[in-house]
Amino acid sequence: MIQARSLLLRVWGVLVLLAIAAGLLRGPLEEKREVRRVRAMLLTLQSALQNYHVDEEIYPRRMMTGAELIQLLEAEGFLEDPPANPWSGGVYAEGEDWMQYRTDQLAETYELTVFFPGTEEVQFRLDSTKNQSLE
Protein backbone atom coordinates (compact mmCIF):
# COMPACT_ATOMS: atom_id res chain seq x y z
CA MET A 1 0.00 0.00 0.00
CA ILE A 2 2.80 2.41 0.91
CA GLN A 3 4.67 1.52 -2.29
CA ALA A 4 1.58 2.17 -4.42
CA ARG A 5 1.02 5.55 -2.69
CA SER A 6 4.70 6.48 -3.22
CA LEU A 7 4.48 5.54 -6.90
CA LEU A 8 1.28 7.54 -7.28
CA LEU A 9 2.90 10.61 -5.69
CA ARG A 10 5.90 10.30 -8.01
CA VAL A 11 3.69 10.02 -11.08
CA TRP A 12 1.64 12.98 -9.91
CA GLY A 13 4.83 15.01 -9.31
CA VAL A 14 6.15 14.22 -12.78
CA LEU A 15 2.81 15.23 -14.34
CA VAL A 16 2.86 18.53 -12.44
CA LEU A 17 6.41 19.22 -13.63
CA LEU A 18 5.45 18.41 -17.22
CA ALA A 19 2.46 20.75 -17.00
CA ILE A 20 4.66 23.57 -15.69
CA ALA A 21 7.23 22.98 -18.43
CA ALA A 22 4.51 23.01 -21.10
CA GLY A 23 3.18 26.28 -19.72
CA LEU A 24 6.63 27.85 -19.78
CA LEU A 25 7.27 26.75 -23.38
CA ARG A 26 3.87 27.81 -24.71
CA GLY A 27 4.72 31.52 -25.00
CA PRO A 28 7.95 31.17 -26.98
CA LEU A 29 6.44 28.52 -29.26
CA GLU A 30 3.44 30.73 -30.01
CA GLU A 31 5.77 33.65 -30.81
CA LYS A 32 7.69 31.48 -33.28
CA ARG A 33 4.46 30.37 -34.94
CA GLU A 34 3.34 33.98 -35.29
CA VAL A 35 6.68 34.99 -36.82
CA ARG A 36 6.38 32.15 -39.37
CA ARG A 37 2.84 33.26 -40.25
CA VAL A 38 3.95 36.90 -40.68
CA ARG A 39 6.89 35.88 -42.86
CA ALA A 40 4.69 33.65 -45.04
CA MET A 41 2.19 36.49 -45.45
CA LEU A 42 4.94 38.94 -46.44
CA LEU A 43 6.38 36.55 -49.03
CA THR A 44 2.91 36.01 -50.52
CA LEU A 45 2.36 39.76 -50.76
CA GLN A 46 5.83 40.32 -52.19
CA SER A 47 5.08 37.87 -54.99
CA ALA A 48 1.70 39.48 -55.68
CA LEU A 49 3.28 42.96 -55.73
CA GLN A 50 5.95 41.82 -58.17
CA ASN A 51 3.28 40.37 -60.46
CA TYR A 52 1.31 43.62 -60.16
CA HIS A 53 4.45 45.55 -61.13
CA VAL A 54 5.08 43.33 -64.17
CA ASP A 55 1.52 43.90 -65.43
CA GLU A 56 1.07 47.57 -64.52
CA GLU A 57 4.73 48.69 -64.73
CA ILE A 58 4.27 50.50 -61.40
CA TYR A 59 3.40 49.50 -57.85
CA PRO A 60 0.07 50.52 -56.28
CA ARG A 61 0.20 54.30 -55.90
CA ARG A 62 -1.04 55.04 -52.39
CA MET A 63 -0.19 54.24 -48.79
CA MET A 64 -2.41 51.49 -47.39
CA THR A 65 -2.94 49.25 -44.44
CA GLY A 66 -2.29 45.56 -44.90
CA ALA A 67 -6.00 44.85 -45.26
CA GLU A 68 -6.41 47.53 -47.95
CA LEU A 69 -3.43 46.18 -49.91
CA ILE A 70 -4.73 42.63 -49.75
CA GLN A 71 -8.18 43.75 -50.92
CA LEU A 72 -6.63 45.66 -53.85
CA LEU A 73 -4.40 42.78 -54.92
CA GLU A 74 -7.29 40.34 -54.66
CA ALA A 75 -9.66 42.61 -56.62
CA GLU A 76 -7.04 43.08 -59.35
CA GLY A 77 -6.49 39.30 -59.59
CA PHE A 78 -2.97 39.17 -58.19
CA LEU A 79 -3.96 37.20 -55.09
CA GLU A 80 -6.02 34.08 -55.63
CA ASP A 81 -6.22 33.16 -51.97
CA PRO A 82 -5.56 36.09 -49.66
CA PRO A 83 -3.35 35.20 -46.71
CA ALA A 84 -4.88 34.79 -43.28
CA ASN A 85 -4.32 37.49 -40.72
CA PRO A 86 -1.24 36.20 -38.84
CA TRP A 87 -2.29 37.93 -35.60
CA SER A 88 -5.93 36.89 -35.45
CA GLY A 89 -5.90 33.78 -37.65
CA GLY A 90 -9.04 34.96 -39.43
CA VAL A 91 -9.71 36.79 -42.66
CA TYR A 92 -7.21 39.60 -43.03
CA ALA A 93 -9.86 42.30 -43.35
CA GLU A 94 -10.99 41.48 -39.83
CA GLY A 95 -9.07 41.99 -36.62
CA GLU A 96 -5.66 43.38 -35.95
CA ASP A 97 -3.59 44.88 -38.75
CA TRP A 98 0.02 45.70 -37.95
CA MET A 99 1.24 46.11 -41.54
CA GLN A 100 1.62 49.18 -43.73
CA TYR A 101 2.31 49.50 -47.45
CA ARG A 102 3.89 52.56 -48.99
CA THR A 103 5.44 53.55 -52.28
CA ASP A 104 7.52 56.43 -53.60
CA GLN A 105 6.05 59.35 -55.58
CA LEU A 106 6.50 57.62 -58.93
CA ALA A 107 5.32 54.22 -57.64
CA GLU A 108 8.60 52.63 -58.75
CA THR A 109 9.40 51.08 -55.37
CA TYR A 110 7.42 49.67 -52.48
CA GLU A 111 7.88 48.99 -48.79
CA LEU A 112 5.95 46.61 -46.57
CA THR A 113 6.45 47.29 -42.88
CA VAL A 114 5.21 45.00 -40.11
CA PHE A 115 5.16 46.32 -36.56
CA PHE A 116 5.25 44.37 -33.34
CA PRO A 117 1.58 44.22 -32.28
CA GLY A 118 0.48 47.26 -30.31
CA THR A 119 3.69 49.21 -30.95
CA GLU A 120 5.39 51.32 -33.57
CA GLU A 121 8.52 49.17 -33.41
CA VAL A 122 9.36 47.56 -36.75
CA GLN A 123 9.40 43.76 -36.72
CA PHE A 124 9.96 43.19 -40.46
CA ARG A 125 10.62 45.45 -43.41
CA LEU A 126 10.41 44.10 -46.94
CA ASP A 127 10.91 46.38 -49.94
CA SER A 128 11.96 46.48 -53.55
CA THR A 129 15.33 48.15 -52.95
CA LYS A 130 17.23 47.54 -49.67
CA ASN A 131 15.34 44.75 -47.87
CA GLN A 132 14.35 42.41 -50.69
CA SER A 133 14.59 39.31 -48.52
CA LEU A 134 13.54 38.27 -45.04
CA GLU A 135 16.88 36.53 -44.45
Secondary structure by P-SEA (a helix, b strand, c coil): caaaaaaaaaaaaaaaaaaaaaaaaaaaaaaaaaaaaaaaaaaaaaaaaaaaaaaccccccccccaaaaaaaaaaaccccccccccccccccccccccbbbbbcccccbbbbbbccccccccccccccccccccc
